[in-house]
Every structure is written in C-alpha cells, then in structure tokens.
C-alpha cells in the first residue's frame, strides 16, 4: 500500500474510510439484567466480543426515550437515554469501554421528525395557530369549505394520510407515522436545538452520527403543485433538487452548519447520510463540507443481475470520486417481497411498509 492509501490508514481522522461498522439495536442485543430487554450496559458487556469480530465502530440504533411507534425513531427526548435501556452514566461507560478497545461510537440521529410526545410538540398542540410553538413543526390549514380535507393528497410511508388534524382544525405533516410530526427546518429554534444535540453526544464520547432520513429535512410547501408528488423516494425523482420534500438543495445548508460543529472536534466527527437520492446527487451529501459520507443504496435497489450490479458499482465509484469519500454499503439481502428485512439488518425495503428496514445487526448475535 503506497501514497495516499497509506496516509489514510495512518491518519486517525480518516478511520471511517477503512472501517467495519456493526449496527447494534440495543433493545435486542444483550439483556444485562434478566428483564427480557437489552440495555446499554449489555452492549458494554460485549465490547470484547465485538473487538474479536474485528469491528471498528458500533452504530447504535435509537436508544432515546420513545414510545416506539417506529422502533425508537419516534424520539421523545434527543438528549437522554430511555430509562428502560439505562442512564446517561451507562452511555458514558459504554463510550469509555469502547474507546479503550479502539472501537468508535456512532449515534443514530433523527432530524426529520420528533415524536408526538416531545415537549415541543405538546407545546405546539397547546398553542394557537400561527404561534411560535407551532412554527417549529409543519402545521397547515386544510382544504375544503370547512378545512376538513388534508392540505395535500400525500400518503405517509406506512400507509394512510401524511397529515393529521388537531382539535382546532389545523393539520400537521408526518411523512411517517402520525406519532412522528415533521420538524420545520426553516425555524431557527429547531436548527439551534439540533446543534445543541450534536454537541451533547459528541461531548459524551460519540464519534459521529448516522443521519436518519437525511434527504427529507428541507421542504417547500408554498407552491401549487404539491399533489403531483409523493413523500417517499422514487427512481424518477427530480435530479435538480426541486422536489418539494425530498433531496432539496437547501438541505445542504443545514449540513454545512453541522460540518462546522463536527470540525470543532479532534479528530473531526464522522457522519453518514441515510439518503435515498439519485446517484448523480449522492456526492452532495458525501462532500467534505457536508456530512462526508452516504449510504450507496443502489446496491439494495438493484436486481441480482450482473449488469445491474455493475451499474451500481460504477455509479458509486463516480460519486466517490466527485466527493472524495468512499462509498458506504450495507449488506444486501434477498428481494424485499420474500423476507422481512428487519430480521437481517440489510437496507432493502421492508415489504409491509415500503420503508427502509433498519434494526437488527447483520453480524452474529453475541455469545451469552
């Protein structure tokens, strides 16, 4: 190995370019208390096992306080540990143990939506239409003479309307379940609070973040063609950043702000985008002034055919060359209509939801 490749291997700030990252779903990974539910302390107990596997980093699926309407991706409190899974002291102990064995910690951050039990959403429901509290989310008046029709015809990722009406007649947007109201990223309170959250976890020992629904934060609902679109990713979505809610160019203004925070740390914090975007736009998320890396989901979308897989490889290499970042790939599984991918930890589409499967680790379960 020579030149730049050797430099990257020896440069601690570039650890992620050669890393093996193991996804851990804490609730099912290791029960350390005999309660039938995994905990953060259980992950700490198995750091030695993970080291034996040759793991360079562990990606922790959401462990925040949550009612689990979507497996923990409905977050009640972004700066805490679910009491069922442990405490902040347990997280600190995990980070310390992992780092002692040379293993990095990647936290799953969920910036597209909160849960409907988040304090700010409860405040929004209690406030009046047009209030500062409501502006942190996406509330709109309905259509029809009495406003009793949703603002758009959109269906959410789990089926059913992407809008839910509240008692005063307004509707709020949720691209996923009704328990997951979408944040309004035009709101400065939201932007500032997520910067606070990023620093919180980095200061507690996290080395970086997997960014959930990274393509969805920026939205433009002030247009008259919204019913011409859907809120999930498609193979024919625009390549110019003009979709109203997916892969808009403005989302990178957010990530440029985040990158400044990441670069305050030594080594700079790592981030990877879960962004279902056209191959020609992957490089925007993987650029050094942005998140720095993106999952190459083209592998998960292609059929098991030589030419299709070759195309995914070529597109991934082209994106990597444009951004200066290597492609990130999770294991493929069998076609989504033949297996529930939540049991394999791959990135194909879960058959009953149309949503990215994201749960159990794909490596062997830990020894007892």
BELJO-V999004 format. One record per pair of residues at least 24 apart in sequence whose C-alpha atoms are under 7 Angstrom apart, sorted by the first residue. I is the first residue (numbers start at 1). J is the second residue. Records with the same first field share a line. If there is no record, write none. Layout:
I->J ; J
//
This chain:
12->267
13->267 ; 268
17->326
19->56
20->55 ; 56 ; 57
21->55 ; 56 ; 57 ; 58 ; 59
22->55 ; 57 ; 58 ; 59 ; 361
23->58 ; 59 ; 60 ; 361
24->58 ; 59 ; 60 ; 61 ; 360 ; 361
25->60 ; 61 ; 359 ; 360 ; 361
26->60 ; 61 ; 63
38->85
39->85 ; 86
40->85 ; 86 ; 90 ; 91
41->90 ; 94
44->94 ; 97
47->98
49->366
51->101
56->103 ; 104
57->103 ; 104 ; 105 ; 106
58->104 ; 105 ; 106
59->105 ; 106 ; 107 ; 108
60->106 ; 107 ; 108
61->108
62->108
69->179
73->110
74->114 ; 115 ; 179 ; 180
75->114 ; 115 ; 118
76->114 ; 115 ; 117 ; 118
77->118
78->197
79->197
92->204 ; 205
95->205 ; 206
104->207
105->206 ; 207 ; 208
106->206 ; 207 ; 208 ; 209 ; 210
107->206 ; 208 ; 209 ; 210
108->209 ; 210 ; 211 ; 212
109->209 ; 210 ; 211 ; 212
110->211 ; 212
111->212
112->182 ; 183 ; 213 ; 216 ; 217
113->180 ; 181 ; 182 ; 183
114->180 ; 181 ; 182 ; 183
115->179 ; 180 ; 181
116->179 ; 180 ; 181
135->184 ; 187
136->183 ; 184 ; 187 ; 190
137->182 ; 183 ; 184
138->172 ; 173 ; 182 ; 183 ; 184
139->170 ; 171 ; 172 ; 173
140->170 ; 171 ; 172
141->170 ; 171
142->170 ; 171
152->226 ; 227
153->227
154->227 ; 230 ; 231
156->231
157->232 ; 353 ; 354 ; 355
158->353
175->231
185->217 ; 218
195->258
207->269 ; 270
208->269 ; 270 ; 271
209->270 ; 271 ; 272
210->271 ; 272 ; 273
211->272 ; 273 ; 274
212->273 ; 274
213->274 ; 275
214->273 ; 274 ; 275
215->246 ; 247 ; 275 ; 276
216->245 ; 246 ; 247
217->251
218->245 ; 248 ; 250 ; 251
219->244 ; 245
220->244 ; 245
233->276
239->278
247->277
252->290
255->290 ; 291
256->289 ; 290
259->289 ; 290 ; 291
279->315
282->319
283->319 ; 320 ; 322 ; 323
286->323 ; 325
287->323 ; 324 ; 325
292->325
293->325
294->327 ; 328
295->327 ; 328 ; 329
296->327 ; 328 ; 329
299->332
300->332 ; 347 ; 348
301->348
//
